[in-house]
Amino acid sequence: MMNVLHPNVPEPSLSLMSGFHADFDGDDSTQHQENLTRGQHYFAQMFSAGPVPGGQSVVVTVGTRTFDITHANDVEVHSKSNFQWFINSVEVRIAP
């Protein structure tokens, strides 16, 4: 997630790094999936959600965001999410 703190930029920019979706129809279902390999480097290219005039100073914030949904019926559901991200560096460039 990246956010350019400027009145012309109405919302943060998001880049999906990993996604998982599963549907089960049964009593016993266990699913574990790790889409990204630990210790590897991954890159996201994002653009601000609005224009910033040249010559102005802005603050750019970066971070992580998770979003989890669990649906249950009258049976039993156990859901656990554990995401650990480390942002090593950020590069900011001005697009023409």
Distance bins in CASP14 RR format, pairs under 12 A and 6 or more apart:
PFRMAT RR
TARGET T0000
AUTHOR 0000-0000-0000
RMODE 2
METHOD distances of the structure
MODEL  1
1 11 0 0 0 0 0 1 0 0 0 0 0
1 12 1 0 1 0 0 0 0 0 0 0 0
1 13 1 0 0 1 0 0 0 0 0 0 0
1 14 1 0 1 0 0 0 0 0 0 0 0
1 15 1 0 0 1 0 0 0 0 0 0 0
1 16 0 0 0 0 0 1 0 0 0 0 0
1 17 0 0 0 0 0 1 0 0 0 0 0
1 44 0 0 0 0 1 0 0 0 0 0 0
1 46 0 0 0 0 1 0 0 0 0 0 0
1 49 0 0 0 0 0 1 0 0 0 0 0
1 60 0 0 0 0 0 1 0 0 0 0 0
1 61 0 0 0 0 1 0 0 0 0 0 0
1 62 1 0 0 1 0 0 0 0 0 0 0
1 63 1 0 1 0 0 0 0 0 0 0 0
1 64 1 0 0 1 0 0 0 0 0 0 0
1 65 1 0 1 0 0 0 0 0 0 0 0
1 66 0 0 0 0 0 1 0 0 0 0 0
1 67 0 0 0 0 0 1 0 0 0 0 0
1 85 0 0 0 0 0 1 0 0 0 0 0
1 87 0 0 0 0 0 1 0 0 0 0 0
1 90 0 0 0 0 0 1 0 0 0 0 0
2 9 0 0 0 0 1 0 0 0 0 0 0
2 11 0 0 0 0 0 1 0 0 0 0 0
2 12 1 0 0 1 0 0 0 0 0 0 0
2 13 1 0 1 0 0 0 0 0 0 0 0
2 14 0 0 0 0 1 0 0 0 0 0 0
2 15 1 0 0 1 0 0 0 0 0 0 0
2 44 0 0 0 0 1 0 0 0 0 0 0
2 45 0 0 0 0 0 1 0 0 0 0 0
2 46 1 0 1 0 0 0 0 0 0 0 0
2 47 0 0 0 0 1 0 0 0 0 0 0
2 48 1 0 0 1 0 0 0 0 0 0 0
2 49 0 0 0 0 1 0 0 0 0 0 0
2 58 0 0 0 0 0 1 0 0 0 0 0
2 59 0 0 0 0 0 1 0 0 0 0 0
2 60 1 0 0 1 0 0 0 0 0 0 0
2 61 1 0 0 1 0 0 0 0 0 0 0
2 62 1 0 1 0 0 0 0 0 0 0 0
2 63 1 0 0 1 0 0 0 0 0 0 0
2 64 0 0 0 0 0 1 0 0 0 0 0
2 65 0 0 0 0 0 1 0 0 0 0 0
2 87 0 0 0 0 0 1 0 0 0 0 0
2 90 0 0 0 0 1 0 0 0 0 0 0
2 91 0 0 0 0 0 1 0 0 0 0 0
2 92 0 0 0 0 1 0 0 0 0 0 0
3 9 1 0 0 1 0 0 0 0 0 0 0
3 10 0 0 0 0 0 1 0 0 0 0 0
3 11 1 0 0 1 0 0 0 0 0 0 0
3 12 1 0 1 0 0 0 0 0 0 0 0
3 13 1 0 0 1 0 0 0 0 0 0 0
3 14 0 0 0 0 1 0 0 0 0 0 0
3 46 0 0 0 0 1 0 0 0 0 0 0
3 48 0 0 0 0 1 0 0 0 0 0 0
3 49 0 0 0 0 1 0 0 0 0 0 0
3 50 0 0 0 0 0 1 0 0 0 0 0
3 58 0 0 0 0 0 1 0 0 0 0 0
3 59 0 0 0 0 1 0 0 0 0 0 0
3 60 1 0 0 1 0 0 0 0 0 0 0
3 61 1 0 1 0 0 0 0 0 0 0 0
3 62 1 0 0 1 0 0 0 0 0 0 0
3 63 0 0 0 0 1 0 0 0 0 0 0
3 65 0 0 0 0 0 1 0 0 0 0 0
3 90 0 0 0 0 0 1 0 0 0 0 0
4 10 0 0 0 0 0 1 0 0 0 0 0
4 11 0 0 0 0 1 0 0 0 0 0 0
4 12 0 0 0 0 1 0 0 0 0 0 0
4 13 1 0 0 1 0 0 0 0 0 0 0
4 46 0 0 0 0 1 0 0 0 0 0 0
4 47 0 0 0 0 1 0 0 0 0 0 0
4 48 1 0 1 0 0 0 0 0 0 0 0
4 49 1 0 0 1 0 0 0 0 0 0 0
4 50 1 0 0 1 0 0 0 0 0 0 0
4 51 0 0 0 0 1 0 0 0 0 0 0
4 52 1 0 0 1 0 0 0 0 0 0 0
4 56 0 0 0 0 0 1 0 0 0 0 0
4 57 0 0 0 0 0 1 0 0 0 0 0
4 58 1 0 1 0 0 0 0 0 0 0 0
4 59 1 0 0 1 0 0 0 0 0 0 0
4 60 1 0 1 0 0 0 0 0 0 0 0
4 61 0 0 0 0 1 0 0 0 0 0 0
4 62 0 0 0 0 0 1 0 0 0 0 0
4 92 0 0 0 0 1 0 0 0 0 0 0
4 94 0 0 0 0 0 1 0 0 0 0 0
4 95 0 0 0 0 0 1 0 0 0 0 0
5 11 0 0 0 0 0 1 0 0 0 0 0
5 12 0 0 0 0 1 0 0 0 0 0 0
5 48 0 0 0 0 0 1 0 0 0 0 0
5 49 0 0 0 0 0 1 0 0 0 0 0
5 50 0 0 0 0 0 1 0 0 0 0 0
5 52 0 0 0 0 1 0 0 0 0 0 0
5 56 0 0 0 0 0 1 0 0 0 0 0
5 57 0 0 0 0 0 1 0 0 0 0 0
5 58 1 0 0 1 0 0 0 0 0 0 0
5 59 1 0 1 0 0 0 0 0 0 0 0
5 60 1 0 0 1 0 0 0 0 0 0 0
5 61 1 0 0 1 0 0 0 0 0 0 0
5 62 0 0 0 0 0 1 0 0 0 0 0
6 12 0 0 0 0 0 1 0 0 0 0 0
6 48 1 0 0 1 0 0 0 0 0 0 0
6 49 0 0 0 0 0 1 0 0 0 0 0
6 50 1 0 0 1 0 0 0 0 0 0 0
6 51 0 0 0 0 1 0 0 0 0 0 0
6 52 1 0 1 0 0 0 0 0 0 0 0
6 53 0 0 0 0 1 0 0 0 0 0 0
6 54 0 0 0 0 0 1 0 0 0 0 0
6 55 0 0 0 0 0 1 0 0 0 0 0
6 56 1 0 0 1 0 0 0 0 0 0 0
6 57 0 0 0 0 1 0 0 0 0 0 0
6 58 1 0 1 0 0 0 0 0 0 0 0
6 59 0 0 0 0 1 0 0 0 0 0 0
6 60 0 0 0 0 1 0 0 0 0 0 0
6 61 0 0 0 0 0 1 0 0 0 0 0
7 50 0 0 0 0 1 0 0 0 0 0 0
7 51 0 0 0 0 0 1 0 0 0 0 0
7 52 0 0 0 0 1 0 0 0 0 0 0
7 53 0 0 0 0 0 1 0 0 0 0 0
7 56 0 0 0 0 0 1 0 0 0 0 0
7 58 0 0 0 0 0 1 0 0 0 0 0
8 48 0 0 0 0 1 0 0 0 0 0 0
8 49 0 0 0 0 1 0 0 0 0 0 0
8 50 1 0 1 0 0 0 0 0 0 0 0
8 51 1 0 1 0 0 0 0 0 0 0 0
8 52 1 0 1 0 0 0 0 0 0 0 0
8 53 1 0 0 1 0 0 0 0 0 0 0
8 54 0 0 0 0 0 1 0 0 0 0 0
8 56 0 0 0 0 1 0 0 0 0 0 0
8 58 0 0 0 0 1 0 0 0 0 0 0
9 46 0 0 0 0 0 1 0 0 0 0 0
9 47 0 0 0 0 0 1 0 0 0 0 0
9 48 1 0 1 0 0 0 0 0 0 0 0
9 49 1 0 1 0 0 0 0 0 0 0 0
9 50 1 0 1 0 0 0 0 0 0 0 0
9 51 0 0 0 0 1 0 0 0 0 0 0
9 52 1 0 0 1 0 0 0 0 0 0 0
9 53 0 0 0 0 0 1 0 0 0 0 0
9 56 0 0 0 0 0 1 0 0 0 0 0
9 58 0 0 0 0 1 0 0 0 0 0 0
9 59 0 0 0 0 0 1 0 0 0 0 0
9 60 0 0 0 0 1 0 0 0 0 0 0
9 61 0 0 0 0 0 1 0 0 0 0 0
10 48 0 0 0 0 1 0 0 0 0 0 0
10 49 1 0 1 0 0 0 0 0 0 0 0
10 50 1 0 0 1 0 0 0 0 0 0 0
10 51 0 0 0 0 0 1 0 0 0 0 0
11 46 0 0 0 0 0 1 0 0 0 0 0
11 48 0 0 0 0 1 0 0 0 0 0 0
11 49 1 0 1 0 0 0 0 0 0 0 0
11 50 0 0 0 0 1 0 0 0 0 0 0
12 46 0 0 0 0 1 0 0 0 0 0 0
12 47 0 0 0 0 0 1 0 0 0 0 0
12 48 0 0 0 0 1 0 0 0 0 0 0
12 49 1 0 0 1 0 0 0 0 0 0 0
12 50 0 0 0 0 0 1 0 0 0 0 0
12 60 0 0 0 0 0 1 0 0 0 0 0
12 61 0 0 0 0 1 0 0 0 0 0 0
12 62 0 0 0 0 1 0 0 0 0 0 0
12 63 0 0 0 0 1 0 0 0 0 0 0
12 64 0 0 0 0 0 1 0 0 0 0 0
12 65 0 0 0 0 1 0 0 0 0 0 0
13 44 0 0 0 0 1 0 0 0 0 0 0
13 45 0 0 0 0 1 0 0 0 0 0 0
13 46 1 0 1 0 0 0 0 0 0 0 0
13 47 1 0 0 1 0 0 0 0 0 0 0
13 48 1 0 0 1 0 0 0 0 0 0 0
13 49 1 0 1 0 0 0 0 0 0 0 0
13 50 0 0 0 0 1 0 0 0 0 0 0
13 60 0 0 0 0 0 1 0 0 0 0 0
13 61 0 0 0 0 0 1 0 0 0 0 0
13 62 0 0 0 0 1 0 0 0 0 0 0
13 63 0 0 0 0 0 1 0 0 0 0 0
13 65 0 0 0 0 0 1 0 0 0 0 0
14 44 0 0 0 0 1 0 0 0 0 0 0
14 46 1 0 0 1 0 0 0 0 0 0 0
14 47 0 0 0 0 0 1 0 0 0 0 0
14 49 0 0 0 0 1 0 0 0 0 0 0
14 62 0 0 0 0 0 1 0 0 0 0 0
14 63 0 0 0 0 0 1 0 0 0 0 0
14 64 0 0 0 0 0 1 0 0 0 0 0
14 65 1 0 0 1 0 0 0 0 0 0 0
14 66 0 0 0 0 0 1 0 0 0 0 0
14 67 0 0 0 0 1 0 0 0 0 0 0
15 42 0 0 0 0 1 0 0 0 0 0 0
15 43 0 0 0 0 1 0 0 0 0 0 0
15 44 1 1 0 0 0 0 0 0 0 0 0
15 45 1 0 0 1 0 0 0 0 0 0 0
15 46 1 0 1 0 0 0 0 0 0 0 0
15 47 0 0 0 0 0 1 0 0 0 0 0
15 62 0 0 0 0 0 1 0 0 0 0 0
15 63 0 0 0 0 0 1 0 0 0 0 0
15 64 0 0 0 0 0 1 0 0 0 0 0
15 65 0 0 0 0 1 0 0 0 0 0 0
16 35 0 0 0 0 0 1 0 0 0 0 0
16 36 0 0 0 0 0 1 0 0 0 0 0
16 42 0 0 0 0 0 1 0 0 0 0 0
16 44 0 0 0 0 1 0 0 0 0 0 0
16 46 0 0 0 0 0 1 0 0 0 0 0
16 64 0 0 0 0 0 1 0 0 0 0 0
16 65 0 0 0 0 0 1 0 0 0 0 0
16 66 0 0 0 0 0 1 0 0 0 0 0
16 67 0 0 0 0 1 0 0 0 0 0 0
17 35 0 0 0 0 1 0 0 0 0 0 0
17 36 1 0 0 1 0 0 0 0 0 0 0
17 40 0 0 0 0 0 1 0 0 0 0 0
17 41 0 0 0 0 0 1 0 0 0 0 0
17 42 1 0 1 0 0 0 0 0 0 0 0
17 43 0 0 0 0 1 0 0 0 0 0 0
17 44 1 0 0 1 0 0 0 0 0 0 0
17 45 0 0 0 0 0 1 0 0 0 0 0
17 46 0 0 0 0 0 1 0 0 0 0 0
17 63 0 0 0 0 0 1 0 0 0 0 0
17 64 0 0 0 0 1 0 0 0 0 0 0
17 65 0 0 0 0 0 1 0 0 0 0 0
17 66 0 0 0 0 0 1 0 0 0 0 0
17 83 0 0 0 0 1 0 0 0 0 0 0
17 85 0 0 0 0 1 0 0 0 0 0 0
17 87 0 0 0 0 0 1 0 0 0 0 0
18 33 0 0 0 0 1 0 0 0 0 0 0
18 34 0 0 0 0 1 0 0 0 0 0 0
18 35 1 0 1 0 0 0 0 0 0 0 0
18 36 1 0 1 0 0 0 0 0 0 0 0
18 37 0 0 0 0 0 1 0 0 0 0 0
18 38 0 0 0 0 0 1 0 0 0 0 0
18 40 0 0 0 0 0 1 0 0 0 0 0
18 42 0 0 0 0 1 0 0 0 0 0 0
18 44 0 0 0 0 0 1 0 0 0 0 0
18 64 0 0 0 0 0 1 0 0 0 0 0
18 65 0 0 0 0 0 1 0 0 0 0 0
18 66 0 0 0 0 1 0 0 0 0 0 0
18 67 0 0 0 0 0 1 0 0 0 0 0
18 81 0 0 0 0 0 1 0 0 0 0 0
18 83 0 0 0 0 1 0 0 0 0 0 0
18 84 0 0 0 0 0 1 0 0 0 0 0
18 85 0 0 0 0 1 0 0 0 0 0 0
19 33 0 0 0 0 1 0 0 0 0 0 0
19 34 0 0 0 0 0 1 0 0 0 0 0
19 35 1 0 1 0 0 0 0 0 0 0 0
19 36 0 0 0 0 1 0 0 0 0 0 0
19 66 0 0 0 0 0 1 0 0 0 0 0
19 67 0 0 0 0 1 0 0 0 0 0 0
19 68 0 0 0 0 0 1 0 0 0 0 0
19 81 0 0 0 0 0 1 0 0 0 0 0
19 83 0 0 0 0 0 1 0 0 0 0 0
20 31 0 0 0 0 1 0 0 0 0 0 0
20 32 0 0 0 0 1 0 0 0 0 0 0
20 33 1 0 1 0 0 0 0 0 0 0 0
20 34 0 0 0 0 1 0 0 0 0 0 0
20 35 1 0 0 1 0 0 0 0 0 0 0
20 36 0 0 0 0 0 1 0 0 0 0 0
20 66 0 0 0 0 0 1 0 0 0 0 0
20 67 0 0 0 0 0 1 0 0 0 0 0
20 68 0 0 0 0 1 0 0 0 0 0 0
20 69 0 0 0 0 0 1 0 0 0 0 0
20 79 0 0 0 0 0 1 0 0 0 0 0
20 81 0 0 0 0 1 0 0 0 0 0 0
20 83 0 0 0 0 0 1 0 0 0 0 0
21 31 0 0 0 0 0 1 0 0 0 0 0
21 33 0 0 0 0 1 0 0 0 0 0 0
21 35 0 0 0 0 0 1 0 0 0 0 0
21 68 0 0 0 0 0 1 0 0 0 0 0
21 69 0 0 0 0 1 0 0 0 0 0 0
21 71 0 0 0 0 0 1 0 0 0 0 0
22 29 0 0 0 0 1 0 0 0 0 0 0
22 30 0 0 0 0 0 1 0 0 0 0 0
22 31 1 0 1 0 0 0 0 0 0 0 0
22 32 0 0 0 0 0 1 0 0 0 0 0
22 33 1 0 0 1 0 0 0 0 0 0 0
22 69 0 0 0 0 0 1 0 0 0 0 0
22 70 0 0 0 0 0 1 0 0 0 0 0
22 71 0 0 0 0 0 1 0 0 0 0 0
22 79 0 0 0 0 0 1 0 0 0 0 0
23 29 0 0 0 0 1 0 0 0 0 0 0
23 31 0 0 0 0 1 0 0 0 0 0 0
23 71 0 0 0 0 1 0 0 0 0 0 0
24 30 0 0 0 0 1 0 0 0 0 0 0
24 31 1 0 0 1 0 0 0 0 0 0 0
24 70 0 0 0 0 0 1 0 0 0 0 0
24 71 0 0 0 0 0 1 0 0 0 0 0
24 72 0 0 0 0 0 1 0 0 0 0 0
24 73 0 0 0 0 0 1 0 0 0 0 0
24 75 0 0 0 0 0 1 0 0 0 0 0
24 77 0 0 0 0 1 0 0 0 0 0 0
24 78 0 0 0 0 0 1 0 0 0 0 0
24 79 0 0 0 0 0 1 0 0 0 0 0
25 73 0 0 0 0 0 1 0 0 0 0 0
25 75 0 0 0 0 0 1 0 0 0 0 0
26 73 0 0 0 0 0 1 0 0 0 0 0
26 75 0 0 0 0 1 0 0 0 0 0 0
26 76 0 0 0 0 0 1 0 0 0 0 0
26 77 0 0 0 0 0 1 0 0 0 0 0
27 73 0 0 0 0 0 1 0 0 0 0 0
27 75 1 0 0 1 0 0 0 0 0 0 0
27 76 0 0 0 0 1 0 0 0 0 0 0
27 77 0 0 0 0 0 1 0 0 0 0 0
28 75 0 0 0 0 0 1 0 0 0 0 0
28 76 0 0 0 0 0 1 0 0 0 0 0
28 78 0 0 0 0 0 1 0 0 0 0 0
29 75 0 0 0 0 0 1 0 0 0 0 0
29 76 0 0 0 0 0 1 0 0 0 0 0
29 77 0 0 0 0 0 1 0 0 0 0 0
29 78 0 0 0 0 0 1 0 0 0 0 0
30 78 0 0 0 0 1 0 0 0 0 0 0
30 80 0 0 0 0 0 1 0 0 0 0 0
31 78 0 0 0 0 0 1 0 0 0 0 0
31 79 0 0 0 0 0 1 0 0 0 0 0
31 80 0 0 0 0 0 1 0 0 0 0 0
32 80 0 0 0 0 0 1 0 0 0 0 0
32 81 0 0 0 0 0 1 0 0 0 0 0
32 82 0 0 0 0 0 1 0 0 0 0 0
34 40 0 0 0 0 0 1 0 0 0 0 0
34 82 0 0 0 0 0 1 0 0 0 0 0
34 83 0 0 0 0 0 1 0 0 0 0 0
34 84 0 0 0 0 0 1 0 0 0 0 0
35 42 0 0 0 0 0 1 0 0 0 0 0
35 83 0 0 0 0 0 1 0 0 0 0 0
36 42 1 0 0 1 0 0 0 0 0 0 0
36 44 0 0 0 0 0 1 0 0 0 0 0
36 83 0 0 0 0 1 0 0 0 0 0 0
36 84 0 0 0 0 0 1 0 0 0 0 0
36 85 0 0 0 0 1 0 0 0 0 0 0
36 86 0 0 0 0 0 1 0 0 0 0 0
38 83 0 0 0 0 0 1 0 0 0 0 0
38 84 0 0 0 0 1 0 0 0 0 0 0
38 85 0 0 0 0 0 1 0 0 0 0 0
38 86 0 0 0 0 0 1 0 0 0 0 0
39 84 0 0 0 0 0 1 0 0 0 0 0
39 85 0 0 0 0 0 1 0 0 0 0 0
39 86 0 0 0 0 1 0 0 0 0 0 0
39 88 0 0 0 0 0 1 0 0 0 0 0
40 86 0 0 0 0 0 1 0 0 0 0 0
40 88 0 0 0 0 0 1 0 0 0 0 0
41 86 0 0 0 0 0 1 0 0 0 0 0
41 87 0 0 0 0 0 1 0 0 0 0 0
41 88 1 0 0 1 0 0 0 0 0 0 0
41 89 0 0 0 0 1 0 0 0 0 0 0
42 64 0 0 0 0 0 1 0 0 0 0 0
42 85 0 0 0 0 1 0 0 0 0 0 0
42 86 0 0 0 0 0 1 0 0 0 0 0
42 87 0 0 0 0 0 1 0 0 0 0 0
42 88 0 0 0 0 0 1 0 0 0 0 0
43 87 0 0 0 0 0 1 0 0 0 0 0
43 88 0 0 0 0 0 1 0 0 0 0 0
43 89 0 0 0 0 0 1 0 0 0 0 0
43 90 0 0 0 0 0 1 0 0 0 0 0
43 91 0 0 0 0 1 0 0 0 0 0 0
44 62 0 0 0 0 1 0 0 0 0 0 0
44 63 0 0 0 0 0 1 0 0 0 0 0
44 64 0 0 0 0 0 1 0 0 0 0 0
44 65 0 0 0 0 0 1 0 0 0 0 0
44 85 0 0 0 0 0 1 0 0 0 0 0
44 87 0 0 0 0 0 1 0 0 0 0 0
44 90 0 0 0 0 0 1 0 0 0 0 0
44 91 0 0 0 0 0 1 0 0 0 0 0
45 90 0 0 0 0 0 1 0 0 0 0 0
45 91 0 0 0 0 1 0 0 0 0 0 0
45 92 0 0 0 0 0 1 0 0 0 0 0
45 93 0 0 0 0 1 0 0 0 0 0 0
45 95 0 0 0 0 0 1 0 0 0 0 0
46 60 0 0 0 0 0 1 0 0 0 0 0
46 61 0 0 0 0 0 1 0 0 0 0 0
46 62 0 0 0 0 1 0 0 0 0 0 0
46 63 0 0 0 0 0 1 0 0 0 0 0
46 90 0 0 0 0 0 1 0 0 0 0 0
46 91 0 0 0 0 0 1 0 0 0 0 0
46 92 0 0 0 0 0 1 0 0 0 0 0
46 93 0 0 0 0 0 1 0 0 0 0 0
46 95 0 0 0 0 0 1 0 0 0 0 0
47 60 0 0 0 0 0 1 0 0 0 0 0
47 92 0 0 0 0 0 1 0 0 0 0 0
47 93 0 0 0 0 0 1 0 0 0 0 0
47 94 0 0 0 0 0 1 0 0 0 0 0
47 95 1 0 0 1 0 0 0 0 0 0 0
48 58 0 0 0 0 1 0 0 0 0 0 0
48 59 0 0 0 0 0 1 0 0 0 0 0
48 60 0 0 0 0 1 0 0 0 0 0 0
48 61 0 0 0 0 0 1 0 0 0 0 0
48 92 0 0 0 0 0 1 0 0 0 0 0
48 93 0 0 0 0 0 1 0 0 0 0 0
48 94 0 0 0 0 0 1 0 0 0 0 0
48 95 0 0 0 0 1 0 0 0 0 0 0
50 58 0 0 0 0 0 1 0 0 0 0 0
50 95 0 0 0 0 0 1 0 0 0 0 0
51 58 0 0 0 0 0 1 0 0 0 0 0
51 94 0 0 0 0 0 1 0 0 0 0 0
51 95 0 0 0 0 1 0 0 0 0 0 0
52 58 1 0 1 0 0 0 0 0 0 0 0
52 59 0 0 0 0 0 1 0 0 0 0 0
52 60 0 0 0 0 1 0 0 0 0 0 0
52 92 0 0 0 0 0 1 0 0 0 0 0
52 94 0 0 0 0 1 0 0 0 0 0 0
52 95 0 0 0 0 0 1 0 0 0 0 0
53 94 0 0 0 0 0 1 0 0 0 0 0
54 94 1 0 0 1 0 0 0 0 0 0 0
54 95 0 0 0 0 0 1 0 0 0 0 0
54 96 0 0 0 0 0 1 0 0 0 0 0
55 94 0 0 0 0 1 0 0 0 0 0 0
56 94 0 0 0 0 0 1 0 0 0 0 0
57 92 0 0 0 0 0 1 0 0 0 0 0
58 92 0 0 0 0 1 0 0 0 0 0 0
58 94 0 0 0 0 0 1 0 0 0 0 0
59 92 0 0 0 0 0 1 0 0 0 0 0
60 90 1 0 0 1 0 0 0 0 0 0 0
60 91 0 0 0 0 0 1 0 0 0 0 0
60 92 1 0 1 0 0 0 0 0 0 0 0
60 93 0 0 0 0 0 1 0 0 0 0 0
60 94 0 0 0 0 0 1 0 0 0 0 0
61 87 0 0 0 0 0 1 0 0 0 0 0
61 90 0 0 0 0 1 0 0 0 0 0 0
61 92 0 0 0 0 0 1 0 0 0 0 0
62 85 0 0 0 0 0 1 0 0 0 0 0
62 86 0 0 0 0 0 1 0 0 0 0 0
62 87 1 0 0 1 0 0 0 0 0 0 0
62 88 0 0 0 0 0 1 0 0 0 0 0
62 89 0 0 0 0 1 0 0 0 0 0 0
62 90 1 0 1 0 0 0 0 0 0 0 0
62 91 0 0 0 0 0 1 0 0 0 0 0
62 92 0 0 0 0 1 0 0 0 0 0 0
63 83 0 0 0 0 0 1 0 0 0 0 0
63 85 1 0 0 1 0 0 0 0 0 0 0
63 86 0 0 0 0 0 1 0 0 0 0 0
63 87 1 0 0 1 0 0 0 0 0 0 0
63 90 0 0 0 0 1 0 0 0 0 0 0
64 83 1 0 0 1 0 0 0 0 0 0 0
64 84 0 0 0 0 1 0 0 0 0 0 0
64 85 1 0 1 0 0 0 0 0 0 0 0
64 86 0 0 0 0 1 0 0 0 0 0 0
64 87 1 0 0 1 0 0 0 0 0 0 0
65 83 0 0 0 0 1 0 0 0 0 0 0
65 85 0 0 0 0 1 0 0 0 0 0 0
66 81 1 0 0 1 0 0 0 0 0 0 0
66 82 0 0 0 0 1 0 0 0 0 0 0
66 83 1 0 1 0 0 0 0 0 0 0 0
66 84 0 0 0 0 0 1 0 0 0 0 0
66 85 0 0 0 0 1 0 0 0 0 0 0
67 81 0 0 0 0 1 0 0 0 0 0 0
67 83 0 0 0 0 0 1 0 0 0 0 0
68 79 1 0 0 1 0 0 0 0 0 0 0
68 80 0 0 0 0 1 0 0 0 0 0 0
68 81 1 0 1 0 0 0 0 0 0 0 0
68 82 0 0 0 0 0 1 0 0 0 0 0
68 83 0 0 0 0 1 0 0 0 0 0 0
69 77 0 0 0 0 0 1 0 0 0 0 0
69 79 0 0 0 0 1 0 0 0 0 0 0
69 81 0 0 0 0 0 1 0 0 0 0 0
70 76 0 0 0 0 0 1 0 0 0 0 0
70 77 1 0 0 1 0 0 0 0 0 0 0
70 78 0 0 0 0 1 0 0 0 0 0 0
70 79 1 1 0 0 0 0 0 0 0 0 0
70 80 0 0 0 0 1 0 0 0 0 0 0
70 81 0 0 0 0 1 0 0 0 0 0 0
71 77 1 0 0 1 0 0 0 0 0 0 0
71 79 0 0 0 0 1 0 0 0 0 0 0
72 78 0 0 0 0 1 0 0 0 0 0 0
72 79 0 0 0 0 1 0 0 0 0 0 0
END
